[in-house]
Amino acid sequence: MLFRLRRSKRDAFMNEGVRKYLRYAFGEVLLVVVGILLALQINNWNENRKEQATLQSYLKSIARNMREDLGAIEPLRARRVESLYAASRFDVVRYQDRFTVDEILFFARLWTLGDTQAFFTANTSGFDALKSSGVLNRLQGSDLEPLLSRYYDVVNQITVLEGVMNDKTRPLSTELRRSQPKELEPWAIFNPRTLPPDRFEAVQPLFSEVIKSPTAAALAEGLYGNRNLVLLYDSLKVLGNAFVRAVESGQLDTPVATLRTPMDDFMDNLGTADFVAAGRPVAESHALTTFGASGPRSFRLHSVQLQDGALHVDYGGGFDWASVFWLAMSENTLGGIQYQDYSRFDKLRLELKGDRGGEVIKVHVKDVDYPNDIAPVSVDLVLSDDWQTWEIDLARFAPNDRSRLVVPLGFLISPAQDPLAFSVRNARYE
Protein backbone atom coordinates (compact mmCIF):
# COMPACT_ATOMS: atom_id res chain seq x y z
CA MET A 1 0.00 0.00 0.00
CA LEU A 2 2.79 2.31 0.99
CA PHE A 3 4.65 1.32 -2.18
CA ARG A 4 1.70 2.26 -4.33
CA LEU A 5 1.37 5.65 -2.67
CA ARG A 6 5.04 6.36 -3.23
CA ARG A 7 4.78 5.30 -6.85
CA SER A 8 1.71 7.44 -7.45
CA LYS A 9 3.50 10.39 -5.88
CA ARG A 10 6.52 9.83 -8.09
CA ASP A 11 4.38 9.51 -11.23
CA ALA A 12 2.53 12.68 -10.36
CA PHE A 13 5.80 14.49 -9.85
CA MET A 14 7.12 13.22 -13.16
CA ASN A 15 3.91 14.22 -15.02
CA GLU A 16 4.04 17.68 -13.48
CA GLY A 17 7.65 18.03 -14.61
CA VAL A 18 6.80 17.00 -18.10
CA ARG A 19 3.98 19.50 -18.16
CA LYS A 20 6.25 22.25 -16.90
CA TYR A 21 8.88 21.31 -19.43
CA LEU A 22 6.38 21.25 -22.23
CA ARG A 23 5.06 24.63 -21.18
CA TYR A 24 8.58 25.97 -21.07
CA ALA A 25 9.44 24.47 -24.43
CA PHE A 26 6.27 25.84 -25.96
CA GLY A 27 7.03 29.26 -24.56
CA GLU A 28 10.53 29.12 -26.01
CA VAL A 29 9.20 28.10 -29.40
CA LEU A 30 6.56 30.82 -29.25
CA LEU A 31 9.16 33.43 -28.42
CA VAL A 32 11.31 32.29 -31.32
CA VAL A 33 8.34 32.37 -33.70
CA VAL A 34 7.23 35.80 -32.46
CA GLY A 35 10.79 37.02 -32.77
CA ILE A 36 11.05 35.76 -36.32
CA LEU A 37 7.68 37.25 -37.27
CA LEU A 38 8.60 40.54 -35.63
CA ALA A 39 11.92 40.57 -37.44
CA LEU A 40 10.18 39.86 -40.72
CA GLN A 41 7.63 42.59 -39.99
CA ILE A 42 10.37 45.07 -39.18
CA ASN A 43 12.24 44.05 -42.31
CA ASN A 44 9.07 44.43 -44.41
CA TRP A 45 8.38 47.76 -42.81
CA ASN A 46 11.90 48.91 -43.59
CA GLU A 47 11.59 47.67 -47.16
CA ASN A 48 8.21 49.40 -47.54
CA ARG A 49 9.64 52.57 -46.11
CA LYS A 50 12.62 52.42 -48.46
CA GLU A 51 10.37 51.71 -51.47
CA GLN A 52 8.00 54.49 -50.45
CA ALA A 53 10.90 56.89 -50.08
CA THR A 54 12.20 55.76 -53.49
CA LEU A 55 8.75 56.25 -55.02
CA GLN A 56 8.47 59.72 -53.52
CA SER A 57 11.87 60.58 -54.96
CA TYR A 58 10.75 59.52 -58.43
CA LEU A 59 7.44 61.36 -58.07
CA LYS A 60 9.23 64.56 -57.07
CA SER A 61 11.48 64.17 -60.10
CA ILE A 62 8.41 63.77 -62.33
CA ALA A 63 6.82 66.82 -60.71
CA ARG A 64 9.96 68.85 -61.49
CA ASN A 65 9.80 67.61 -65.10
CA MET A 66 6.16 68.68 -65.31
CA ARG A 67 6.92 72.17 -64.04
CA GLU A 68 9.55 72.45 -66.77
CA ASP A 69 7.03 71.18 -69.33
CA LEU A 70 4.40 73.73 -68.35
CA GLY A 71 6.94 76.54 -68.57
CA ALA A 72 8.06 75.37 -72.03
CA ILE A 73 4.45 75.28 -73.24
CA GLU A 74 3.75 78.97 -72.62
CA PRO A 75 5.61 80.49 -75.62
CA LEU A 76 4.25 77.73 -77.87
CA ARG A 77 0.74 78.41 -76.62
CA ALA A 78 1.12 82.17 -77.20
CA ARG A 79 2.22 81.53 -80.78
CA ARG A 80 -0.68 79.15 -81.45
CA VAL A 81 -3.17 81.67 -80.01
CA GLU A 82 -1.68 84.40 -82.21
CA SER A 83 -2.15 82.09 -85.20
CA LEU A 84 -5.81 81.60 -84.31
CA TYR A 85 -6.42 85.32 -83.96
CA ALA A 86 -4.65 85.99 -87.28
CA ALA A 87 -6.72 83.32 -89.02
CA SER A 88 -9.95 84.80 -87.63
CA ARG A 89 -9.05 88.29 -88.94
CA PHE A 90 -7.78 87.17 -92.35
CA ASP A 91 -11.12 87.58 -94.14
CA VAL A 92 -11.18 91.25 -93.20
CA VAL A 93 -7.92 91.70 -95.12
CA ARG A 94 -8.40 89.39 -98.10
CA TYR A 95 -11.71 90.96 -99.18
CA GLN A 96 -10.33 94.49 -99.41
CA ASP A 97 -9.95 96.13 -102.82
CA ARG A 98 -6.74 97.87 -101.81
CA PHE A 99 -4.25 96.98 -99.09
CA THR A 100 -2.59 99.27 -96.58
CA VAL A 101 0.95 98.71 -95.33
CA ASP A 102 -0.40 97.39 -92.04
CA GLU A 103 -2.69 94.92 -93.82
CA ILE A 104 0.18 93.61 -95.91
CA LEU A 105 2.35 93.26 -92.80
CA PHE A 106 -0.51 91.43 -91.12
CA PHE A 107 -0.59 88.95 -93.99
CA ALA A 108 3.20 88.60 -93.80
CA ARG A 109 2.89 87.70 -90.13
CA LEU A 110 0.19 85.14 -90.88
CA TRP A 111 2.47 83.69 -93.56
CA THR A 112 5.34 83.49 -91.07
CA LEU A 113 3.16 81.78 -88.49
CA GLY A 114 2.26 79.13 -91.04
CA ASP A 115 5.85 78.70 -92.15
CA THR A 116 7.41 78.23 -88.72
CA GLN A 117 7.52 74.74 -87.28
CA ALA A 118 7.07 74.42 -83.53
CA PHE A 119 7.40 71.34 -81.35
CA PHE A 120 6.84 70.64 -77.68
CA THR A 121 9.25 68.10 -76.20
CA ALA A 122 8.24 66.87 -72.77
CA ASN A 123 10.90 65.97 -70.20
CA THR A 124 10.12 62.31 -69.48
CA SER A 125 13.34 61.43 -67.62
CA GLY A 126 11.59 61.04 -64.25
CA PHE A 127 8.75 58.99 -65.68
CA ASP A 128 11.13 56.75 -67.63
CA ALA A 129 13.20 56.15 -64.49
CA LEU A 130 10.08 55.28 -62.50
CA LYS A 131 8.96 52.73 -65.08
CA SER A 132 12.30 50.89 -64.87
CA SER A 133 12.68 51.21 -61.08
CA GLY A 134 10.46 48.34 -59.95
CA VAL A 135 8.41 50.55 -57.63
CA LEU A 136 5.81 51.66 -60.20
CA ASN A 137 3.43 49.04 -58.80
CA ARG A 138 3.33 51.11 -55.61
CA LEU A 139 1.08 53.54 -57.48
CA GLN A 140 -1.46 50.90 -58.44
CA GLY A 141 -4.85 51.59 -56.92
CA SER A 142 -4.02 55.21 -56.09
CA ASP A 143 -5.69 58.16 -57.80
CA LEU A 144 -2.25 59.39 -58.84
CA GLU A 145 -1.76 56.48 -61.25
CA PRO A 146 -4.52 57.48 -63.74
CA LEU A 147 -3.51 61.14 -63.37
CA LEU A 148 0.03 60.27 -64.44
CA SER A 149 -1.31 58.17 -67.30
CA ARG A 150 -3.61 60.96 -68.48
CA TYR A 151 -0.78 63.48 -68.43
CA TYR A 152 1.52 61.48 -70.67
CA ASP A 153 -1.35 60.47 -72.91
CA VAL A 154 -1.96 64.18 -73.58
CA VAL A 155 1.79 64.60 -74.21
CA ASN A 156 1.54 61.93 -76.91
CA GLN A 157 -1.55 63.60 -78.43
CA ILE A 158 0.33 66.92 -78.61
CA THR A 159 3.27 65.27 -80.35
CA VAL A 160 1.04 63.69 -82.99
CA LEU A 161 -1.06 66.81 -83.62
CA GLU A 162 1.95 69.12 -83.83
CA GLY A 163 3.36 66.85 -86.52
CA VAL A 164 0.07 66.99 -88.41
CA MET A 165 -0.10 70.79 -88.13
CA ASN A 166 3.47 71.35 -89.23
CA ASP A 167 3.05 68.97 -92.15
CA LYS A 168 -0.13 70.77 -93.19
CA THR A 169 0.88 74.44 -93.07
CA ARG A 170 4.54 74.31 -94.09
CA PRO A 171 3.87 73.06 -97.66
CA LEU A 172 1.24 75.79 -98.11
CA SER A 173 3.75 78.40 -97.06
CA THR A 174 6.26 76.94 -99.50
CA GLU A 175 3.66 77.02 -102.28
CA LEU A 176 2.93 80.69 -101.54
CA ARG A 177 6.62 81.48 -101.89
CA ARG A 178 6.92 79.47 -105.12
CA SER A 179 3.86 81.03 -106.75
CA GLN A 180 4.60 84.64 -105.83
CA PRO A 181 4.43 86.84 -108.97
CA LYS A 182 7.87 87.34 -110.46
CA GLU A 183 7.07 91.00 -111.10
CA LEU A 184 6.77 91.56 -107.32
CA GLU A 185 9.94 92.19 -105.37
CA PRO A 186 10.63 89.06 -103.23
CA TRP A 187 10.81 91.13 -100.05
CA ALA A 188 7.85 93.41 -100.80
CA ILE A 189 5.26 91.56 -98.70
CA PHE A 190 7.52 91.33 -95.67
CA ASN A 191 8.87 94.86 -95.92
CA PRO A 192 6.37 96.95 -97.90
CA ARG A 193 7.46 100.25 -96.31
CA THR A 194 10.64 100.19 -98.37
CA LEU A 195 8.65 100.50 -101.59
CA PRO A 196 8.40 104.04 -103.03
CA PRO A 197 4.78 105.34 -102.92
CA ASP A 198 4.28 105.08 -106.67
CA ARG A 199 5.65 101.54 -106.72
CA PHE A 200 3.49 100.60 -103.74
CA GLU A 201 0.40 101.68 -105.67
CA ALA A 202 1.56 100.00 -108.88
CA VAL A 203 1.96 96.57 -107.26
CA GLN A 204 -1.43 96.56 -105.55
CA PRO A 205 -2.77 94.00 -108.11
CA LEU A 206 0.24 91.79 -107.34
CA PHE A 207 -0.40 92.03 -103.60
CA SER A 208 -4.01 91.09 -104.33
CA GLU A 209 -2.91 88.08 -106.39
CA VAL A 210 -0.97 86.69 -103.42
CA ILE A 211 -3.31 87.61 -100.57
CA LYS A 212 -6.48 86.51 -102.37
CA SER A 213 -5.00 83.27 -103.67
CA PRO A 214 -6.58 79.91 -102.75
CA THR A 215 -3.24 78.92 -101.17
CA ALA A 216 -3.38 81.87 -98.76
CA ALA A 217 -6.97 80.99 -97.87
CA ALA A 218 -5.97 77.36 -97.25
CA LEU A 219 -3.07 78.49 -95.05
CA ALA A 220 -5.38 80.63 -92.92
CA GLU A 221 -7.88 77.79 -92.69
CA GLY A 222 -5.12 75.40 -91.69
CA LEU A 223 -4.08 77.63 -88.81
CA TYR A 224 -7.43 76.96 -87.15
CA GLY A 225 -6.05 73.53 -86.30
CA ASN A 226 -4.04 75.29 -83.61
CA ARG A 227 -7.23 75.41 -81.55
CA ASN A 228 -6.98 71.73 -80.62
CA LEU A 229 -3.32 72.16 -79.76
CA VAL A 230 -4.10 75.05 -77.42
CA LEU A 231 -6.84 72.98 -75.78
CA LEU A 232 -4.33 70.14 -75.31
CA TYR A 233 -1.73 72.54 -73.88
CA ASP A 234 -4.31 73.85 -71.40
CA SER A 235 -5.39 70.31 -70.55
CA LEU A 236 -1.77 69.40 -69.84
CA LYS A 237 -1.56 72.37 -67.48
CA VAL A 238 -4.65 71.19 -65.58
CA LEU A 239 -3.31 67.65 -65.21
CA GLY A 240 0.28 68.69 -64.51
CA ASN A 241 -0.65 71.22 -61.83
CA ALA A 242 -2.91 68.64 -60.14
CA PHE A 243 -0.06 66.10 -60.09
CA VAL A 244 2.45 68.62 -58.72
CA ARG A 245 0.06 69.68 -55.94
CA ALA A 246 -0.57 66.04 -54.97
CA VAL A 247 3.15 65.21 -54.82
CA GLU A 248 4.11 68.35 -52.92
CA SER A 249 1.36 67.73 -50.36
CA GLY A 250 2.43 64.09 -50.01
CA GLN A 251 -1.08 62.83 -50.81
CA LEU A 252 -1.15 60.16 -53.48
CA ASP A 253 -4.95 60.08 -53.45
CA THR A 254 -6.41 63.02 -55.33
CA PRO A 255 -9.91 63.19 -56.84
CA VAL A 256 -9.01 62.76 -60.50
CA ALA A 257 -12.23 61.02 -61.46
CA THR A 258 -14.00 64.40 -61.60
CA LEU A 259 -10.99 66.37 -62.86
CA ARG A 260 -12.04 67.85 -66.21
CA THR A 261 -9.81 69.45 -68.79
CA PRO A 262 -10.59 71.95 -71.57
CA MET A 263 -10.29 69.15 -74.11
CA ASP A 264 -12.84 67.09 -72.14
CA ASP A 265 -15.29 69.99 -72.39
CA PHE A 266 -14.58 70.42 -76.10
CA MET A 267 -15.11 66.73 -76.85
CA ASP A 268 -18.38 66.86 -74.87
CA ASN A 269 -19.42 69.90 -76.97
CA LEU A 270 -19.55 72.17 -73.92
CA GLY A 271 -19.00 75.86 -74.66
CA THR A 272 -16.41 77.65 -72.53
CA ALA A 273 -17.22 80.67 -70.44
CA ASP A 274 -14.79 83.38 -71.58
CA PHE A 275 -15.01 85.41 -74.78
CA VAL A 276 -12.87 88.36 -73.71
CA ALA A 277 -10.64 88.14 -70.64
CA ALA A 278 -8.69 91.19 -69.45
CA GLY A 279 -9.08 92.74 -72.89
CA ARG A 280 -7.85 89.70 -74.85
CA PRO A 281 -10.21 87.79 -77.13
CA VAL A 282 -10.14 84.13 -76.11
CA ALA A 283 -9.38 82.85 -79.60
CA GLU A 284 -8.69 79.33 -78.38
CA SER A 285 -12.38 78.85 -77.55
CA HIS A 286 -14.31 80.82 -80.15
CA ALA A 287 -13.79 82.47 -83.53
CA LEU A 288 -13.98 86.27 -83.41
CA THR A 289 -15.78 87.43 -86.55
CA THR A 290 -16.91 90.71 -88.10
CA PHE A 291 -19.56 91.11 -90.75
CA GLY A 292 -21.92 93.73 -92.03
CA ALA A 293 -24.29 94.75 -94.78
CA SER A 294 -21.35 94.88 -97.21
CA GLY A 295 -19.93 91.59 -95.96
CA PRO A 296 -16.35 91.48 -94.61
CA ARG A 297 -15.62 94.87 -96.19
CA SER A 298 -17.76 96.52 -93.53
CA PHE A 299 -14.70 96.41 -91.30
CA ARG A 300 -11.00 97.07 -91.74
CA LEU A 301 -8.12 95.25 -90.03
CA HIS A 302 -7.81 97.84 -87.28
CA SER A 303 -11.56 98.06 -86.75
CA VAL A 304 -11.06 95.40 -84.07
CA GLN A 305 -7.79 95.45 -82.15
CA LEU A 306 -6.21 95.27 -78.71
CA GLN A 307 -5.90 98.77 -77.32
CA ASP A 308 -5.27 100.08 -73.80
CA GLY A 309 -5.94 96.71 -72.17
CA ALA A 310 -9.24 96.14 -73.97
CA LEU A 311 -10.67 94.82 -77.21
CA HIS A 312 -11.50 98.01 -79.12
CA VAL A 313 -14.13 98.05 -81.87
CA ASP A 314 -14.00 101.06 -84.21
CA TYR A 315 -16.73 100.91 -86.84
CA GLY A 316 -16.55 103.54 -89.57
CA GLY A 317 -20.26 103.58 -90.40
CA GLY A 318 -21.95 103.89 -93.74
CA PHE A 319 -23.96 100.66 -93.81
CA ASP A 320 -27.37 99.51 -92.61
CA TRP A 321 -25.97 97.15 -90.02
CA ALA A 322 -22.76 95.60 -88.78
CA SER A 323 -21.85 93.01 -86.17
CA VAL A 324 -18.91 91.79 -84.13
CA PHE A 325 -19.61 88.27 -82.94
CA TRP A 326 -18.09 85.03 -81.72
CA LEU A 327 -18.74 81.72 -83.48
CA ALA A 328 -18.82 78.45 -81.57
CA MET A 329 -16.05 76.06 -82.61
CA SER A 330 -16.99 72.43 -82.25
CA GLU A 331 -16.73 68.90 -83.58
CA ASN A 332 -20.55 68.83 -83.65
CA THR A 333 -22.37 70.24 -86.64
CA LEU A 334 -25.93 70.47 -87.90
CA GLY A 335 -26.27 71.07 -91.61
CA GLY A 336 -22.57 71.93 -91.71
CA ILE A 337 -22.98 74.58 -88.97
CA GLN A 338 -20.91 74.22 -85.80
CA TYR A 339 -22.62 74.70 -82.45
CA GLN A 340 -21.94 74.13 -78.76
CA ASP A 341 -23.91 73.55 -75.57
CA TYR A 342 -23.99 76.56 -73.21
CA SER A 343 -26.98 75.41 -71.17
CA ARG A 344 -24.91 75.15 -67.97
CA PHE A 345 -24.69 78.97 -67.89
CA ASP A 346 -27.39 81.35 -66.68
CA LYS A 347 -25.92 84.84 -67.06
CA LEU A 348 -23.79 86.91 -69.38
CA ARG A 349 -21.45 89.36 -67.65
CA LEU A 350 -20.08 92.23 -69.77
CA GLU A 351 -17.67 95.06 -69.00
CA LEU A 352 -17.98 97.75 -71.69
CA LYS A 353 -17.50 101.42 -72.35
CA GLY A 354 -18.09 103.72 -75.30
CA ASP A 355 -15.57 106.14 -76.76
CA ARG A 356 -17.99 109.07 -76.50
CA GLY A 357 -20.81 107.72 -74.36
CA GLY A 358 -24.37 107.18 -75.51
CA GLU A 359 -23.54 104.41 -78.00
CA VAL A 360 -26.32 101.80 -78.34
CA ILE A 361 -25.16 98.19 -78.73
CA LYS A 362 -27.51 95.28 -79.32
CA VAL A 363 -26.23 92.19 -77.49
CA HIS A 364 -27.50 88.95 -78.99
CA VAL A 365 -27.04 85.20 -79.36
CA LYS A 366 -28.21 82.82 -82.07
CA ASP A 367 -28.93 79.10 -82.06
CA VAL A 368 -28.52 76.65 -84.91
CA ASP A 369 -32.20 76.83 -85.92
CA TYR A 370 -32.66 80.61 -85.75
CA PRO A 371 -33.68 81.97 -89.19
CA ASN A 372 -31.06 84.08 -90.96
CA ASP A 373 -33.66 86.47 -92.38
CA ILE A 374 -35.01 87.50 -88.97
CA ALA A 375 -33.24 89.99 -86.72
CA PRO A 376 -31.74 88.24 -83.69
CA VAL A 377 -33.32 88.56 -80.26
CA SER A 378 -31.22 91.22 -78.58
CA VAL A 379 -30.79 93.27 -75.41
CA ASP A 380 -30.03 96.97 -75.94
CA LEU A 381 -27.23 98.53 -73.88
CA VAL A 382 -26.55 102.27 -73.75
CA LEU A 383 -22.86 102.74 -73.09
CA SER A 384 -21.14 105.33 -70.95
CA ASP A 385 -17.71 106.81 -71.63
CA ASP A 386 -16.57 105.03 -68.44
CA TRP A 387 -16.43 101.31 -67.71
CA GLN A 388 -19.72 99.70 -66.74
CA THR A 389 -20.61 96.10 -65.88
CA TRP A 390 -23.85 94.45 -67.00
CA GLU A 391 -25.34 91.12 -65.98
CA ILE A 392 -27.82 89.80 -68.53
CA ASP A 393 -30.08 86.85 -67.76
CA LEU A 394 -29.63 84.44 -70.68
CA ALA A 395 -33.34 83.64 -70.53
CA ARG A 396 -33.89 87.03 -72.18
CA PHE A 397 -32.57 85.56 -75.43
CA ALA A 398 -35.39 83.03 -75.73
CA PRO A 399 -36.51 81.27 -77.90
CA ASN A 400 -32.83 80.56 -78.69
CA ASP A 401 -31.84 77.11 -77.46
CA ARG A 402 -28.73 77.58 -75.30
CA SER A 403 -27.79 73.93 -75.76
CA ARG A 404 -27.19 74.55 -79.48
CA LEU A 405 -25.73 78.03 -79.91
CA VAL A 406 -23.95 79.01 -83.11
CA VAL A 407 -23.34 82.61 -82.02
CA PRO A 408 -22.90 82.56 -78.24
CA LEU A 409 -22.21 86.30 -78.16
CA GLY A 410 -22.63 89.13 -80.62
CA PHE A 411 -22.66 92.94 -80.65
CA LEU A 412 -25.00 94.24 -83.33
CA ILE A 413 -24.76 97.84 -84.53
CA SER A 414 -28.06 98.68 -86.20
CA PRO A 415 -28.78 101.07 -87.77
CA ALA A 416 -25.11 101.77 -88.31
CA GLN A 417 -24.85 104.72 -90.66
CA ASP A 418 -22.86 106.76 -88.15
CA PRO A 419 -19.36 105.90 -86.91
CA LEU A 420 -19.33 104.14 -83.57
CA ALA A 421 -16.55 102.88 -81.28
CA PHE A 422 -16.55 100.96 -78.01
CA SER A 423 -14.32 98.73 -75.91
CA VAL A 424 -14.79 95.34 -74.25
CA ARG A 425 -12.64 94.50 -71.22
CA ASN A 426 -14.40 91.31 -70.13
CA ALA A 427 -17.17 89.15 -71.54
CA ARG A 428 -18.03 85.80 -70.02
CA TYR A 429 -20.86 83.40 -69.24
CA GLU A 430 -21.57 82.51 -65.61
Salt bridges, closest charged atoms under 4 A:
GLU16 OE1 - ARG19 NH2 2.71
GLU16 OE2 - ARG23 NH2 3.81
GLU51 OE1 - ARG138 NE 2.77
GLU74 OE2 - LYS237 NZ 3.18
GLU82 OE2 - ARG109 NE 2.71
ASP91 OD1 - ARG94 NH1 3.67
ASP97 OD1 - ARG297 NH2 3.59
ASP102 OD1 - ARG193 NH2 3.32
ASP102 OD2 - HIS302 NE2 3.20
GLU103 OE2 - ARG300 NH2 3.00
ASP115 OD1 - ARG170 NE 3.19
ASP115 OD2 - ARG177 NH2 3.37
ASP128 OD1 - LYS131 NZ 3.64
GLU162 OE2 - ARG80 NH2 3.73
GLU175 OE2 - ARG178 NH2 2.52
GLU185 OE2 - ARG199 NE 2.97
GLU201 OE2 - ARG98 NH2 2.35
ASP234 OD1 - ARG77 NE 2.64
GLU248 OE2 - ARG67 NH1 2.67
ASP264 OD2 - ARG150 NH2 3.14
ASP265 OD1 - ARG260 NE 2.86
ASP265 OD2 - ARG344 NH2 3.91
ASP268 OD2 - ARG260 NH2 2.71
ASP274 OD1 - ARG428 NH1 2.70
GLU284 OE2 - ARG77 NH2 2.65
GLU284 OE2 - ARG280 NH2 3.15
GLU351 OE2 - ARG425 NH2 2.50
ASP355 OD2 - HIS312 NE2 3.05
ASP369 OD2 - ARG404 NH2 2.14
ASP380 OD1 - LYS362 NZ 3.14
GLU391 OE1 - LYS347 NZ 3.43
GLU391 OE2 - ARG349 NH2 2.27
ASP401 OD2 - ARG404 NE 3.78
GLU430 OE2 - ARG349 NE 2.90
GLU430 OE2 - ARG428 NE 3.74
